[in-house]
Amino acid sequence: MNHNPIFPLTYEDLRERPKECIAELARFLQVPITDSFIEEVIKACDFENLQTVRKTQNQTLGKIYRKGIVGDWANWLSDEQSKEIDDMWQAKMTKCFYKPRCCFDAETPC
């Protein structure tokens, strides 16, 4: 038995195939799955819905998300910063047996 179970999940995967990702996560967490449950989770976690909720609640933790756009980091980081993050990220995630789908550079699409 794995004493440190990890469920790798990326924002990109969630955007591309939300139903499958939520179903996989529910199975991992051993939560009963129904189509209505999956739809409820998708609606609750929809970026626009989260924006609305954030505006109506007292936010003491600060803003934890930006635009909900895959790859928006390229508009904010220099090539040097992107390379530094990419190198650190790959070194750490390889230890978790996670294979990246893209690199943090403008030429390598996710």
Secondary structure, 3 states (H helix, E strand, C coil): CCCCCCCCCCHHHHHHCHHHHHHHHHHHHCCCCCHHHHHHHHHHHCHHHHHHHHHHCCCCCCCCCCCCCCCHHHHCCCHHHHHHHHHHHHHHHHHCCCCCCCCCCCCCCC
